[in-house]
Amino acid sequence: MTGTAPTASVPSGPVADGPHWPAPFAEAPVDATVTVPGSKSLTNRYLVLAALADGPSRLRAPLHSRDSALMIQALSQLGAGIREVPGDGSFGPDLEVTPLDPDTAAADAAVDCGLAGTVMRFVPPVAALRSGVTVFDGDPHARKRPMGTIIEALAALGVEVRAADGARPSALPFAVDGTGEVRGGHLVIDASASSQFVSALLLVGARFTEGLHLEHVGKPVPSLDHINMTVAVLREVGVSVDDSVPNHWVVAPGAIRAFDRRIEQDLSNAGPFLAAALATRGTVRIPNWPSPTTQVGDLWRSILTAMGATVTLDNGTLTVTGGPEIKGADFADTSELAPTVAALCALATGPSRLTGIAHLRGHETDRLAALVTEINRLGGDAEETADGLVIRPAKLHGGVVHSYADHRMATAGAILGLAVPGVEVEDIGTTSKTMPDFPQLWEEMLTRRAEQASGA
């Protein structure tokens, strides 16, 4: 079947007119050892917990990016003390966090959420635990991201959340009027639009007077791996969480223990580099691969194997070697990995189907529409389904891949550029959201000889 037109309109995220980044074309198979910065998901969860802990905490080798900077600024606005201290991480200093004191009256605050889902969803419940009004807003597209569930949840808990005109909002911007405490108890929500609604409430549940019994009703919650991550980090810092009953999470009231934690590298952000092994029929090694881990990026081991790669994890180093072809495959709920998977599917020799990712329409941009638009722009054959994508083999050509201010769209364009000459990525700088060093790391991967994993 030949290329088909997108079944959805061009996504609503911004398309900039600035300089384009010529995506490097791989003249030979890549052979490299790559280390990536810390996990955004873990960094921002630990920052929230540190701000609510019973003493000072330290994050070692955390992520330094726009999303983590926005979280630091937000929690600082609420009264937490966060300072950089020397560490041994390759991508920036450690962070020491002094928790906020919710019993101390504070001046009104303003939080810039940018386009960070963790900030716009995790921080409002924290603001409810302090005294004072906190105003939340963000980038233009942030006002289109789903927020109704967290707003309704706070209202059900007795927290006043209002728009500028005093009405109940459904999205950014809004203000949270905190009184210094939240009673908690049994709370029913519909988190089918984002797992972050569950994580946001679990992270603060121990600080509610009566704890929290959170119940989800509605369609299945997407990205359950991220909720499992939240539960795991809560248990690490001494919080009792009972998740033995599906769609129910019971958090006992109590202290959040101060901690000293090294942040795992971001396995989702490792994905584009591992994908380069398949796109170029080469080899990429990632040392210090955490095992076990709660990160969804650990799925790369099974995903890339299904697409024809040889994948091994030996002495902490993950090694991926591309096969003679990229195989098409069917995948369910690839979550935030989907843009990278879709880029590989566009280069595959057989058809692929991605399912269970309808929630990606509410991410930094409508990722399903964006992927279809940009793959087809290069001559591909992609279409949307009700809950995902179908991508068929087609001969691709050069052209501009638009990022829509979405870091994962930008890295997907970089992957396509490895195998298709003449690809340019609009706004490669948007990768600073979670990986400011991406362009440099990408070009180094293609130019330097592989290092021994033990010496990386």
N, C-alpha and C positions, 0 to 999 in steps of 0.2 A: 504494500500500500504506500502511496506517495505521501508527501507532507500534507498535513491538514491545517486549516486555519484554527487559531485558538477558539475554544468554546466559550471563553469568558472575556470580558473587557480587559483592557490593560489595567494593571493594578493601580491603586490610588497613591502609592508612595511617590515621593518626589523623584523626578528625573532631571539631573543637573546637566548643565551645558558646559561644564568646565573641561580642563584637559583630560584626555583619555590616557590610560596606562596601557602600553603595548604589552600584552600578555606574552611572556617568553615562550617560544616554540622549542620543543625538545628535539635537538638534532640527533641525539643518541639516548639510549636508555639511561635513566637517572640511577645513580649509585651513591647514596648519601646517608649520613646519620644526622638526625634532626631532633632537637629538644625544643619544646614549645612552652610558653608561659603557663602560669597556674590556672586552675579551673575557675571560670567565672561563677558557676553555680555554687561551688564550695566556698569561694572567697566571700560572696555576698551573703550566704547563709551564716557563715561564721562571724562576719561583721555584725549582723543583726543580733546573734546570740551574745557576742562580746559586749554589745551596747546594753544588754539586759542582764548580764552576769552579776555574780556576787562579789566580784573583784576584778582587777586588771587582767587582761588577756593579751596574748601575742599570736599573731599570724605570721608564720615563716614562709618565705617565697610566695607571697600572695600574687594575684594578678594585679597589674597596673594597666588600666585601660579606661576608656570613657565610662563604661558601665560601673566599674569598681570605684572610679573617682566620683561618680554621681551618688553612689551609695555612701561613700565616706562623707561627702558634703551634706547629704540628707541627715545622716545620723549625728553629724556635728551640729547641724541646725537644731536638732532636738536636745542637745546637751551632752552628747558623748564626747570624750576627748580622744582623738585619734592622731597619732604622730608617727612619722617615719623614723626608723632606727636602722643602723647598719645590720646587714644580714649576709648570708652566703648564697642567696638566690642569684641566678644569672640574669634576671630581668627586672631587678629593682630591689629596694630595701624591704625590710620587714615592717610590720605595723604593730604598734602597741595601742591598746584600746582601754580607756577608762570608762566604765559604764555610766550612763545617764542616771540621774536621781529623779524618779517620777514624783517624789513627794515635795520637791523644791519647785516653787512657782517659777515659771520661765516666761520670757517674753514671747510674743507671737513669732512664728517662724514661717519661712517660705521654702518649699522643696521643689527643685527642678528635677523632674524625672527623666528628662531627655527622651530617649526612646527605649529605656530599660524597663522591661516587664517586672524584673525583680524589685526595682525601686518603686514603681507605681503601685505594686500590689503588696510587697512586704512591709513597706514603711508606714502606710496609714494605720494599721493596727498598733504599731509601736507608738505613733503619735497619740493614739487614744489613751495610752498609759501615762502621759505627762499632762501637766496643767498648762493650758494655753491653746490658742488657735493655730493650726498649721495649714497653710494653703499649699495645694499640690497642683502643678501644671507641668507641661513638657513640650516636646517638639510638636509641630502641627499634626503629624500623623499619629502621635501618641493619643491625641484626642479621639481617634477612631478605634483604638484598641479596646477590647472588652474589659469593662471595669464594674459593671452593674452588680455582679455577685459579691464583690468585696464591700461595696457601698451598702448593699442591702444587709449583708452580714453584720456590719458594724451597727447599722440602725437597729437590727434585731437584738443586739447586745446592749442597747440603750445609749449608744454613742451618737451624738449629733453630727451629721454630715450634710453639708448644704452647698448649693451653688451660689454664685454671686448675688442672684436675685432672691435668695432665701429658700428656693424650692429644692426638692430632693433631686440630686443629679443622677445621671446614669453613666457618666464618663468624666474624664478630666475636662476642665479644671473644677476643683471643689475644695472645700475647707473642712477639716476635722476639728471639732471642739472638744479637746480632752479635758477630763476632770481629775486626772491623777490615778484613776483606778477603773477597772472593768470587772463586773461581777462574773461573767462567764456562764458556765452551765451547758445545757443541751442546745445545740444550734444546728439547724437544718439548712443546707445550701444546695444549689445546683452548680457543680464545678465542671460541667461537661465542656465548657469553652476553654478551660485552662487548668492544669494541675496546680498552677501557682496560687490559685485561690485557696486550695487546701493547705499548701505549704505555708502561705502567709499567716494563716490562723494558727497552725500547729506551732510555728516558731515562737509565738507569744503566749500560747495557751497556759503554760506553767505559771505565768505572771498574773493570770486572771484570779480573782479572789477564790472562786470555786473551781478553778481549772476549766477544762473544756471537753465536752463530748460533741465532736463534730460528726455530722451525718450527711452524706451525699445522696441526693435523689435525682433521677433523670438519666439521660444517656450515660454510657460509661465515661469515666474520667480518662482523658488522654494522658500519655506520658507518665504512667504510674511509676516508672523508674525514678523520676524526680521526687515523687512523694516518698518513695522508699529511701532515697538519699536524705531527705529531711528528717525522717524518723530515725535514721542511723546517726546523724550528727546530734540530734537531741539526746539520744541515749548515751552518746559519748560524753556529754556534759552533764550527765546525771538526771536527766528528765525522764520520768516514767511515761511511756506511751504504749497503750494497748491497741494494736491494730489486728487482733485475731479475728474480728468479724468483718467481712467485706463491706466496704463503704462506710465504716465506722472507725473513728480514731478517738481514743479517750486519753487525754493528757492530764495527769495529776497535778494539782497546784504544788508549788514549791520553788526552791532556788534553782537557778541556772548556774552551774559550777564554772568558775573561771578556768581558762585553759591555755595551753601553749601547744599550738598545732601547726605542723607543716602541711602546706596545701599541695595536693596532687597536681601534676600538670594537666592541662585541659585536653581530655581525650577526644572531645568533639572537634576541637580545633586541630588536633593531630590528623583528623580525617582527610583534609585536602592533601596533605603531604603523603599519607599512605595511598591515597587515590592516584598520586603521581606515579607510583610503582606500576599500577595497572595501565595508566594512560600511555606510559612510555615503554612498557615491557621491561622495567628495571627493578631495582631493589631499594627500599627505604627501611631504615632501622630507627626505632624510637626507644632509647634507653630509659631505664627507671619507670617502666610501665607498671602501674600499681595493680597488684593482684593479691587478694580480692579487692574489688572497688565497687562503689555504688554508681559510678558514672555511666550514663547511657552510652558513651563513646566506646565502652568495652565491647559493644556489639560489632565493632569493626572486624573483630576476629572472625565472626561467623558470616557477616555480610560480604566481606572481600573474598572469603573462601568460596562462597556460593557464586561469585562472579568470576571465578577461575584463577584466583591468586593462590600462591602457596604462603601460608601464614604460620609462623612459629613463635612461641614465647619461651625463651631460654635464658636463664639467669637474669631475669628482669628486663631483657631487651626483646621488644616485639619486632620481628622482621617480616616484611611483606615483599614478595617477589611476583611481579605480574606474569601471567601466562601468555601463550601465543595469541589469545584473543580475550576480549572482555565478554563474558556471557551475560545474556539477559536473564532476569530472575524475577520472582514475585516476592515482595516483602510487605509485612504488616507492621504498622506503627513504627516507622523509622524516626518519627519525631523530628528533632532539630537536625538530625543527620540527613534528612531527605534532600536538601539541595545538593549536597555532595554526591549522594547516591544517584540523583537524577542526572547529574552531569556525566557520571560514568555510564548510566543507562543510555544516554544520547550517543555514546561512543561504542556501545555494545553491538555484537553481531546478531543478537536475537531480541525479541520484544520483551519488555518488562512492565510490570504492574506494581504500583505502590498504593497500598490501601491503609485505612485507619488514620489518615492525616488531614482530615477536613479542618481540624482546629488550626492548621497552618495559615488559613485565610485570615486569622486574627493576629498574626505575628507582626514583625517589624513592617512588613508589607503583606499583601495577599500573596503568599509564596507560591501557591498553586498556579494562580494566573500569571505571576511573574515568570515562573519557570517555563510554562507553556509558551508565553510570548517570546522569551529570549532564546529558547531552544529552536523554536520555529523561525525566528529571525535569522538564524544561521543555517537555515535549510533543513532543520530537523523535522521530526514527525511526532509531536506530543499533543496530548489532549487531556482535559480535565474529566474526572468522573465525580460522582457525588462525594466520595471520600478520599480522592487521591488522584493519581496520574496513570496514564498509559503512554509509554514511550516506545516507538518502533524504530528499527534501523533506518537510517537515511544518511546520505553523503552530506557532510557539513562543509560550509565555506566560511571564510573570514567575515568579520563584521564587528559591530559594537554591541557588547553585552551591557545592558543598563543594570545598575545595582539597586535602585529605588531606596537608597540610604540603608540598605540591608547588607550587613557584613557577609552573610552566607550566600547571597546572590553574587557578591563580588568574588568570593573564593571559588564559587562554581564556575564563573567565567574564566578564572585563572586555570582551572583544570581543563576546560575545553581548549584553551589556548595552547596547552602542551601538545595536543594532537592535531590541532587545526591551525595552519598558518594564517596570520592576518587578523587574529582576534584582538580586540581592544576592550578594556574594561572601563566603563565610566565610573568615576569616583572610587578608585581603589582605596582612598583614604578612609572610607566608611568602615574598613576592617579594624580601625582603632577602637571600635565599640568593644571588642573583646581581645584583639591581638594587634596592637600598634606596630609591631615589628614584622607583620606579615610580608610586605613586599620585599624587604631585605632578606628574610629567611627563605622566601621562595626563590629568589635569584641565587642565593648562596647554595641552595640545594642543587641547583642545576650546574653550578660552576666548580664546586670544590670536590676533591676526591673524598671517598668515604673514609670515615674515621673508625677506629676500633671502638666498638660500643663501650668497652670498659674504660676508655679514656675520653669519652665524649663529655 
